[in-house]
Amino acid sequence: MFWIQLSTFVLFNLLILAMLTTQIPARAIAFTTGQHAGGGEGAYTVWHLIADIEAETRKAADEHGPEHEHPRIPPEFPTTDPDEPTGRHHLRP
């Protein structure tokens, strides 16, 4: 019984040691900044890209005008089960 307990203790300690040693490089990487960070003055960042996409979306919405509205959702309870398969799939040819 002693040898089973001792071997279990040693194996668990080896497991903990292995887990700790493999996490050291990940912790060192976590404190570094990304390569795109600190691009300097005038660099095109993710925030510029988001602003450009939002501006394009607003422009496209203004071109369509008020006639482009979302369809009205009926307030009554649905008569069909939305989870019922329809037999159609968008990947089928």
NUVEXTOR-592632 format. One record per residue: residue number from 0; residue in three letters; x, y, z of N, C-alpha, C in turn. Coordinates in nm, 2 decimals, padded with zeros to 4 digits. Each point is the difference from the previous one (the first is absolute). Last residue first. Layout:
BEGIN
num = NUM | residu = ALA | n_X = X | n_Y = Y | n_Z = Z | ca_X = X | ca_Y = Y | ca_Z = Z | c_X = X | c_Y = Y | c_Z = Z
...
//
This chain:
BEGIN
num = 92 | residu = PRO | n_X = -02.69 | n_Y = 02.17 | n_Z = -05.43 | ca_X = -00.01 | ca_Y = 00.06 | ca_Z = -00.14 | c_X = -00.13 | c_Y = 00.00 | c_Z = -00.05
num = 91 | residu = ARG | n_X = 00.13 | n_Y = 00.04 | n_Z = 00.53 | ca_X = -00.03 | ca_Y = -00.10 | ca_Z = -00.10 | c_X = -00.01 | c_Y = 00.07 | c_Z = -00.14
num = 90 | residu = LEU | n_X = 00.07 | n_Y = 00.23 | n_Z = 00.42 | ca_X = 00.12 | ca_Y = -00.05 | ca_Z = -00.06 | c_X = -00.03 | c_Y = -00.11 | c_Z = -00.11
num = 89 | residu = HIS | n_X = -00.33 | n_Y = 00.22 | n_Z = 00.28 | ca_X = 00.06 | ca_Y = 00.10 | ca_Z = -00.09 | c_X = 00.13 | c_Y = -00.05 | c_Z = -00.06
num = 88 | residu = HIS | n_X = -00.46 | n_Y = -00.28 | n_Z = 00.13 | ca_X = 00.13 | ca_Y = 00.04 | ca_Z = 00.07 | c_X = 00.07 | c_Y = 00.09 | c_Z = -00.10
num = 87 | residu = ARG | n_X = -00.52 | n_Y = -00.25 | n_Z = 00.11 | ca_X = 00.09 | ca_Y = 00.08 | ca_Z = -00.08 | c_X = 00.13 | c_Y = 00.03 | c_Z = 00.08
num = 86 | residu = GLY | n_X = -00.37 | n_Y = -00.24 | n_Z = 00.18 | ca_X = 00.05 | ca_Y = -00.08 | ca_Z = -00.11 | c_X = 00.09 | c_Y = 00.08 | c_Z = -00.10
num = 85 | residu = THR | n_X = -00.23 | n_Y = 00.12 | n_Z = 00.43 | ca_X = -00.07 | ca_Y = 00.03 | ca_Z = -00.12 | c_X = 00.05 | c_Y = -00.08 | c_Z = -00.12
num = 84 | residu = PRO | n_X = -00.02 | n_Y = -00.06 | n_Z = 00.58 | ca_X = 00.08 | ca_Y = 00.01 | ca_Z = -00.12 | c_X = -00.08 | c_Y = 00.02 | c_Z = -00.13
num = 83 | residu = GLU | n_X = -00.11 | n_Y = 00.18 | n_Z = 00.51 | ca_X = -00.04 | ca_Y = -00.11 | ca_Z = -00.09 | c_X = 00.08 | c_Y = 00.01 | c_Z = -00.13
num = 82 | residu = ASP | n_X = -00.01 | n_Y = 00.32 | n_Z = 00.36 | ca_X = 00.11 | ca_Y = -00.09 | ca_Z = 00.01 | c_X = -00.03 | c_Y = -00.12 | c_Z = -00.09
num = 81 | residu = PRO | n_X = -00.31 | n_Y = 00.36 | n_Z = 00.07 | ca_X = 00.12 | ca_Y = 00.05 | ca_Z = -00.07 | c_X = 00.12 | c_Y = -00.10 | c_Z = -00.01
num = 80 | residu = ASP | n_X = -00.55 | n_Y = -00.09 | n_Z = 00.01 | ca_X = 00.12 | ca_Y = -00.01 | ca_Z = 00.09 | c_X = 00.12 | c_Y = 00.05 | c_Z = -00.08
num = 79 | residu = THR | n_X = -00.51 | n_Y = 00.18 | n_Z = -00.09 | ca_X = 00.10 | ca_Y = -00.10 | ca_Z = -00.03 | c_X = 00.11 | c_Y = 00.00 | c_Z = 00.09
num = 78 | residu = THR | n_X = -00.34 | n_Y = 00.32 | n_Z = 00.04 | ca_X = -00.08 | ca_Y = -00.12 | ca_Z = -00.02 | c_X = 00.09 | c_Y = -00.12 | c_Z = -00.04
num = 77 | residu = PRO | n_X = 00.09 | n_Y = 00.47 | n_Z = 00.32 | ca_X = 00.02 | ca_Y = -00.07 | ca_Z = -00.13 | c_X = -00.07 | c_Y = -00.13 | c_Z = -00.01
num = 76 | residu = PHE | n_X = -00.18 | n_Y = 00.44 | n_Z = 00.27 | ca_X = 00.09 | ca_Y = -00.11 | ca_Z = 00.02 | c_X = 00.02 | c_Y = -00.08 | c_Z = -00.13
num = 75 | residu = GLU | n_X = -00.09 | n_Y = 00.53 | n_Z = -00.02 | ca_X = -00.07 | ca_Y = -00.12 | ca_Z = 00.04 | c_X = 00.10 | c_Y = -00.11 | c_Z = 00.02
num = 74 | residu = PRO | n_X = 00.10 | n_Y = 00.45 | n_Z = -00.17 | ca_X = 00.00 | ca_Y = -00.01 | ca_Z = 00.14 | c_X = -00.06 | c_Y = -00.13 | c_Z = 00.05
num = 73 | residu = PRO | n_X = 00.30 | n_Y = 00.12 | n_Z = -00.47 | ca_X = -00.14 | ca_Y = -00.01 | ca_Z = 00.05 | c_X = 00.00 | c_Y = -00.03 | c_Z = 00.16
num = 72 | residu = ILE | n_X = 00.37 | n_Y = 00.27 | n_Z = -00.29 | ca_X = -00.02 | ca_Y = -00.13 | ca_Z = 00.07 | c_X = -00.14 | c_Y = 00.00 | c_Z = 00.05
num = 71 | residu = ARG | n_X = 00.22 | n_Y = 00.28 | n_Z = -00.43 | ca_X = -00.07 | ca_Y = 00.01 | ca_Z = 00.12 | c_X = -00.02 | c_Y = -00.14 | c_Z = 00.06
num = 70 | residu = PRO | n_X = 00.42 | n_Y = 00.16 | n_Z = -00.33 | ca_X = -00.14 | ca_Y = -00.05 | ca_Z = 00.00 | c_X = -00.06 | c_Y = 00.00 | c_Z = 00.14
num = 69 | residu = HIS | n_X = 00.37 | n_Y = 00.37 | n_Z = -00.13 | ca_X = -00.01 | ca_Y = -00.14 | ca_Z = 00.03 | c_X = -00.14 | c_Y = -00.05 | c_Z = 00.00
num = 68 | residu = GLU | n_X = 00.17 | n_Y = 00.40 | n_Z = -00.32 | ca_X = -00.03 | ca_Y = -00.03 | ca_Z = 00.14 | c_X = -00.01 | c_Y = -00.15 | c_Z = 00.02
num = 67 | residu = HIS | n_X = 00.10 | n_Y = 00.39 | n_Z = -00.38 | ca_X = 00.07 | ca_Y = -00.12 | ca_Z = 00.03 | c_X = -00.02 | c_Y = -00.03 | c_Z = 00.15
num = 66 | residu = GLU | n_X = -00.15 | n_Y = 00.40 | n_Z = -00.20 | ca_X = -00.08 | ca_Y = -00.11 | ca_Z = -00.06 | c_X = 00.06 | c_Y = -00.14 | c_Z = 00.03
num = 65 | residu = PRO | n_X = 00.19 | n_Y = 00.44 | n_Z = 00.14 | ca_X = -00.10 | ca_Y = -00.06 | ca_Z = 00.09 | c_X = -00.08 | c_Y = -00.11 | c_Z = -00.06
num = 64 | residu = GLY | n_X = 00.50 | n_Y = 00.09 | n_Z = -00.20 | ca_X = -00.11 | ca_Y = 00.09 | ca_Z = 00.05 | c_X = -00.10 | c_Y = -00.08 | c_Z = 00.09
num = 63 | residu = HIS | n_X = 00.43 | n_Y = -00.10 | n_Z = -00.27 | ca_X = -00.13 | ca_Y = -00.08 | ca_Z = -00.01 | c_X = -00.11 | c_Y = 00.08 | c_Z = 00.05
num = 62 | residu = GLU | n_X = 00.43 | n_Y = 00.19 | n_Z = 00.04 | ca_X = -00.03 | ca_Y = -00.02 | ca_Z = -00.14 | c_X = -00.13 | c_Y = -00.07 | c_Z = -00.02
num = 61 | residu = ASP | n_X = 00.18 | n_Y = 00.04 | n_Z = 00.44 | ca_X = -00.06 | ca_Y = 00.13 | ca_Z = -00.05 | c_X = -00.04 | c_Y = -00.01 | c_Z = -00.15
num = 60 | residu = ALA | n_X = 00.22 | n_Y = -00.37 | n_Z = 00.20 | ca_X = -00.13 | ca_Y = 00.01 | ca_Z = 00.05 | c_X = -00.07 | c_Y = 00.13 | c_Z = -00.04
num = 59 | residu = ALA | n_X = 00.45 | n_Y = -00.07 | n_Z = -00.12 | ca_X = -00.09 | ca_Y = -00.09 | ca_Z = -00.08 | c_X = -00.14 | c_Y = 00.00 | c_Z = 00.06
num = 58 | residu = LYS | n_X = 00.32 | n_Y = 00.26 | n_Z = 00.22 | ca_X = -00.01 | ca_Y = 00.05 | ca_Z = -00.13 | c_X = -00.10 | c_Y = -00.09 | c_Z = -00.08
num = 57 | residu = ARG | n_X = 00.13 | n_Y = -00.14 | n_Z = 00.43 | ca_X = -00.09 | ca_Y = 00.11 | ca_Z = 00.00 | c_X = -00.03 | c_Y = 00.06 | c_Z = -00.13
num = 56 | residu = THR | n_X = 00.32 | n_Y = -00.34 | n_Z = 00.02 | ca_X = -00.13 | ca_Y = -00.06 | ca_Z = 00.03 | c_X = -00.10 | c_Y = 00.12 | c_Z = 00.01
num = 55 | residu = GLU | n_X = 00.45 | n_Y = 00.11 | n_Z = -00.06 | ca_X = -00.06 | ca_Y = -00.06 | ca_Z = -00.12 | c_X = -00.14 | c_Y = -00.05 | c_Z = 00.02
num = 54 | residu = ALA | n_X = 00.23 | n_Y = 00.17 | n_Z = 00.37 | ca_X = -00.03 | ca_Y = 00.11 | ca_Z = -00.09 | c_X = -00.06 | c_Y = -00.06 | c_Z = -00.13
num = 53 | residu = GLU | n_X = 00.16 | n_Y = -00.30 | n_Z = 00.32 | ca_X = -00.12 | ca_Y = 00.06 | ca_Z = 00.05 | c_X = -00.04 | c_Y = 00.11 | c_Z = -00.09
num = 52 | residu = ILE | n_X = 00.41 | n_Y = -00.20 | n_Z = -00.09 | ca_X = -00.11 | ca_Y = -00.09 | ca_Z = -00.03 | c_X = -00.13 | c_Y = 00.05 | c_Z = 00.04
num = 51 | residu = ASP | n_X = 00.39 | n_Y = 00.25 | n_Z = 00.11 | ca_X = -00.03 | ca_Y = 00.00 | ca_Z = -00.15 | c_X = -00.12 | c_Y = -00.09 | c_Z = -00.04
num = 50 | residu = ALA | n_X = 00.15 | n_Y = 00.01 | n_Z = 00.46 | ca_X = -00.06 | ca_Y = 00.12 | ca_Z = -00.04 | c_X = -00.03 | c_Y = 00.01 | c_Z = -00.15
num = 49 | residu = ILE | n_X = 00.24 | n_Y = -00.37 | n_Z = 00.16 | ca_X = -00.14 | ca_Y = 00.00 | ca_Z = 00.05 | c_X = -00.07 | c_Y = 00.12 | c_Z = -00.04
num = 48 | residu = LEU | n_X = 00.46 | n_Y = -00.01 | n_Z = -00.10 | ca_X = -00.08 | ca_Y = -00.09 | ca_Z = -00.08 | c_X = -00.14 | c_Y = -00.01 | c_Z = 00.04
num = 47 | residu = HIS | n_X = 00.29 | n_Y = 00.26 | n_Z = 00.26 | ca_X = -00.03 | ca_Y = 00.06 | ca_Z = -00.12 | c_X = -00.08 | c_Y = -00.09 | c_Z = -00.10
num = 46 | residu = TRP | n_X = 00.14 | n_Y = -00.18 | n_Z = 00.41 | ca_X = -00.10 | ca_Y = 00.10 | ca_Z = 00.02 | c_X = -00.03 | c_Y = 00.08 | c_Z = -00.12
num = 45 | residu = VAL | n_X = 00.35 | n_Y = -00.31 | n_Z = 00.00 | ca_X = -00.12 | ca_Y = -00.07 | ca_Z = 00.00 | c_X = -00.12 | c_Y = 00.10 | c_Z = 00.02
num = 44 | residu = THR | n_X = 00.44 | n_Y = 00.23 | n_Z = -00.19 | ca_X = -00.03 | ca_Y = -00.10 | ca_Z = 00.10 | c_X = -00.13 | c_Y = -00.07 | c_Z = -00.02
num = 43 | residu = TYR | n_X = 00.40 | n_Y = 00.30 | n_Z = -00.25 | ca_X = -00.13 | ca_Y = -00.05 | ca_Z = -00.03 | c_X = -00.03 | c_Y = -00.11 | c_Z = 00.10
num = 42 | residu = ALA | n_X = 00.35 | n_Y = 00.42 | n_Z = 00.08 | ca_X = -00.01 | ca_Y = -00.14 | ca_Z = -00.04 | c_X = -00.15 | c_Y = -00.03 | c_Z = -00.02
num = 41 | residu = GLY | n_X = 00.20 | n_Y = 00.43 | n_Z = 00.16 | ca_X = -00.05 | ca_Y = -00.01 | ca_Z = -00.13 | c_X = -00.01 | c_Y = -00.15 | c_Z = -00.06
num = 40 | residu = GLU | n_X = 00.34 | n_Y = 00.07 | n_Z = 00.39 | ca_X = -00.10 | ca_Y = 00.11 | ca_Z = -00.04 | c_X = -00.04 | c_Y = -00.02 | c_Z = -00.14
num = 39 | residu = GLY | n_X = 00.16 | n_Y = -00.44 | n_Z = 00.26 | ca_X = 00.05 | ca_Y = 00.13 | ca_Z = -00.02 | c_X = -00.11 | c_Y = 00.10 | c_Z = -00.04
num = 38 | residu = GLY | n_X = -00.01 | n_Y = -00.48 | n_Z = 00.13 | ca_X = 00.04 | ca_Y = 00.02 | ca_Z = -00.14 | c_X = 00.05 | c_Y = 00.14 | c_Z = -00.02
num = 37 | residu = GLY | n_X = -00.15 | n_Y = -00.30 | n_Z = 00.40 | ca_X = 00.10 | ca_Y = 00.11 | ca_Z = 00.00 | c_X = 00.05 | c_Y = 00.02 | c_Z = -00.14
num = 36 | residu = ALA | n_X = -00.21 | n_Y = -00.46 | n_Z = 00.03 | ca_X = -00.01 | ca_Y = 00.10 | ca_Z = 00.10 | c_X = 00.11 | c_Y = 00.11 | c_Z = -00.01
num = 35 | residu = HIS | n_X = -00.05 | n_Y = -00.42 | n_Z = -00.25 | ca_X = -00.07 | ca_Y = 00.12 | ca_Z = -00.06 | c_X = -00.01 | c_Y = 00.11 | c_Z = 00.09
num = 34 | residu = GLN | n_X = 00.19 | n_Y = -00.42 | n_Z = 00.13 | ca_X = 00.09 | ca_Y = 00.06 | ca_Z = -00.10 | c_X = -00.07 | c_Y = 00.13 | c_Z = -00.06
num = 33 | residu = GLY | n_X = -00.13 | n_Y = -00.16 | n_Z = 00.50 | ca_X = -00.01 | ca_Y = -00.05 | ca_Z = -00.14 | c_X = 00.09 | c_Y = 00.08 | c_Z = -00.09
num = 32 | residu = THR | n_X = 00.13 | n_Y = -00.05 | n_Z = 00.52 | ca_X = -00.11 | ca_Y = 00.06 | ca_Z = -00.08 | c_X = 00.00 | c_Y = -00.06 | c_Z = -00.14
num = 31 | residu = THR | n_X = 00.14 | n_Y = -00.24 | n_Z = 00.49 | ca_X = 00.05 | ca_Y = 00.07 | ca_Z = -00.12 | c_X = -00.11 | c_Y = 00.06 | c_Z = -00.08
num = 30 | residu = PHE | n_X = -00.06 | n_Y = -00.29 | n_Z = 00.38 | ca_X = 00.04 | ca_Y = 00.13 | ca_Z = 00.04 | c_X = 00.05 | c_Y = 00.09 | c_Z = -00.11
num = 29 | residu = ALA | n_X = -00.12 | n_Y = -00.47 | n_Z = -00.05 | ca_X = -00.12 | ca_Y = 00.08 | ca_Z = 00.04 | c_X = 00.04 | c_Y = 00.14 | c_Z = 00.03
num = 28 | residu = ILE | n_X = 00.33 | n_Y = -00.33 | n_Z = -00.08 | ca_X = -00.06 | ca_Y = 00.05 | ca_Z = -00.12 | c_X = -00.11 | c_Y = 00.09 | c_Z = 00.03
num = 27 | residu = ALA | n_X = 00.20 | n_Y = -00.23 | n_Z = 00.35 | ca_X = 00.10 | ca_Y = 00.10 | ca_Z = -00.05 | c_X = -00.06 | c_Y = 00.06 | c_Z = -00.13
num = 26 | residu = ARG | n_X = -00.24 | n_Y = -00.35 | n_Z = 00.20 | ca_X = 00.00 | ca_Y = 00.11 | ca_Z = 00.08 | c_X = 00.09 | c_Y = 00.11 | c_Z = -00.05
num = 25 | residu = ALA | n_X = 00.01 | n_Y = -00.41 | n_Z = -00.21 | ca_X = -00.12 | ca_Y = 00.06 | ca_Z = -00.03 | c_X = -00.02 | c_Y = 00.13 | c_Z = 00.08
num = 24 | residu = PRO | n_X = 00.38 | n_Y = -00.28 | n_Z = 00.08 | ca_X = 00.01 | ca_Y = 00.07 | ca_Z = -00.13 | c_X = -00.13 | c_Y = 00.07 | c_Z = -00.03
num = 23 | residu = ILE | n_X = -00.01 | n_Y = -00.27 | n_Z = 00.39 | ca_X = 00.09 | ca_Y = 00.12 | ca_Z = 00.02 | c_X = 00.02 | c_Y = 00.07 | c_Z = -00.14
num = 22 | residu = GLN | n_X = -00.25 | n_Y = -00.42 | n_Z = 00.09 | ca_X = -00.07 | ca_Y = 00.13 | ca_Z = 00.00 | c_X = 00.09 | c_Y = 00.12 | c_Z = 00.00
num = 21 | residu = THR | n_X = 00.15 | n_Y = -00.46 | n_Z = 00.02 | ca_X = -00.05 | ca_Y = 00.03 | ca_Z = -00.13 | c_X = -00.08 | c_Y = 00.13 | c_Z = -00.01
num = 20 | residu = THR | n_X = 00.18 | n_Y = -00.16 | n_Z = 00.41 | ca_X = 00.11 | ca_Y = 00.03 | ca_Z = -00.09 | c_X = -00.05 | c_Y = 00.03 | c_Z = -00.14
num = 19 | residu = LEU | n_X = -00.31 | n_Y = -00.14 | n_Z = 00.34 | ca_X = 00.06 | ca_Y = 00.14 | ca_Z = 00.03 | c_X = 00.11 | c_Y = 00.03 | c_Z = -00.10
num = 18 | residu = MET | n_X = -00.20 | n_Y = -00.42 | n_Z = -00.03 | ca_X = -00.10 | ca_Y = 00.10 | ca_Z = -00.03 | c_X = 00.06 | c_Y = 00.14 | c_Z = 00.02
num = 17 | residu = ALA | n_X = 00.26 | n_Y = -00.37 | n_Z = 00.13 | ca_X = -00.01 | ca_Y = 00.01 | ca_Z = -00.15 | c_X = -00.10 | c_Y = 00.10 | c_Z = -00.04
num = 16 | residu = LEU | n_X = 00.04 | n_Y = -00.09 | n_Z = 00.46 | ca_X = 00.12 | ca_Y = 00.06 | ca_Z = -00.05 | c_X = -00.01 | c_Y = 00.02 | c_Z = -00.15
num = 15 | residu = ILE | n_X = -00.35 | n_Y = -00.24 | n_Z = 00.21 | ca_X = 00.00 | ca_Y = 00.15 | ca_Z = 00.03 | c_X = 00.12 | c_Y = 00.07 | c_Z = -00.05
num = 14 | residu = LEU | n_X = 00.00 | n_Y = -00.46 | n_Z = -00.05 | ca_X = -00.11 | ca_Y = 00.05 | ca_Z = -00.09 | c_X = -00.01 | c_Y = 00.15 | c_Z = 00.03
num = 13 | residu = LEU | n_X = 00.29 | n_Y = -00.25 | n_Z = 00.27 | ca_X = 00.06 | ca_Y = 00.02 | ca_Z = -00.14 | c_X = -00.11 | c_Y = 00.06 | c_Z = -00.09
num = 12 | residu = ASN | n_X = -00.14 | n_Y = -00.10 | n_Z = 00.43 | ca_X = 00.10 | ca_Y = 00.11 | ca_Z = 00.01 | c_X = 00.06 | c_Y = 00.02 | c_Z = -00.14
num = 11 | residu = PHE | n_X = -00.29 | n_Y = -00.36 | n_Z = 00.05 | ca_X = -00.07 | ca_Y = 00.12 | ca_Z = 00.01 | c_X = 00.09 | c_Y = 00.12 | c_Z = 00.00
num = 10 | residu = LEU | n_X = 00.20 | n_Y = -00.42 | n_Z = 00.02 | ca_X = -00.06 | ca_Y = 00.02 | ca_Z = -00.13 | c_X = -00.08 | c_Y = 00.13 | c_Z = 00.00
num = 9 | residu = VAL | n_X = 00.19 | n_Y = -00.15 | n_Z = 00.41 | ca_X = 00.10 | ca_Y = 00.04 | ca_Z = -00.10 | c_X = -00.06 | c_Y = 00.04 | c_Z = -00.13
num = 8 | residu = PHE | n_X = -00.29 | n_Y = -00.17 | n_Z = 00.32 | ca_X = 00.05 | ca_Y = 00.13 | ca_Z = 00.04 | c_X = 00.10 | c_Y = 00.05 | c_Z = -00.10
num = 7 | residu = THR | n_X = -00.15 | n_Y = -00.44 | n_Z = -00.05 | ca_X = -00.11 | ca_Y = 00.10 | ca_Z = -00.03 | c_X = 00.05 | c_Y = 00.14 | c_Z = 00.03
num = 6 | residu = SER | n_X = 00.28 | n_Y = -00.35 | n_Z = 00.13 | ca_X = 00.01 | ca_Y = 00.02 | ca_Z = -00.14 | c_X = -00.11 | c_Y = 00.09 | c_Z = -00.05
num = 5 | residu = LEU | n_X = 00.01 | n_Y = -00.10 | n_Z = 00.46 | ca_X = 00.12 | ca_Y = 00.07 | ca_Z = -00.04 | c_X = 00.00 | c_Y = 00.02 | c_Z = -00.15
num = 4 | residu = GLN | n_X = -00.35 | n_Y = -00.26 | n_Z = 00.17 | ca_X = -00.01 | ca_Y = 00.14 | ca_Z = 00.04 | c_X = 00.12 | c_Y = 00.08 | c_Z = -00.04
num = 3 | residu = ILE | n_X = 00.02 | n_Y = -00.46 | n_Z = -00.07 | ca_X = -00.11 | ca_Y = 00.06 | ca_Z = -00.09 | c_X = -00.01 | c_Y = 00.15 | c_Z = 00.03
num = 2 | residu = TRP | n_X = 00.29 | n_Y = -00.25 | n_Z = 00.27 | ca_X = 00.06 | ca_Y = 00.02 | ca_Z = -00.13 | c_X = -00.11 | c_Y = 00.06 | c_Z = -00.10
num = 1 | residu = PHE | n_X = -00.13 | n_Y = -00.13 | n_Z = 00.44 | ca_X = 00.09 | ca_Y = 00.11 | ca_Z = 00.01 | c_X = 00.05 | c_Y = 00.04 | c_Z = -00.14
num = 0 | residu = MET | n_X = -00.26 | n_Y = -00.39 | n_Z = 00.06 | ca_X = -00.08 | ca_Y = 00.12 | ca_Z = 00.00 | c_X = 00.09 | c_Y = 00.13 | c_Z = 00.00
//
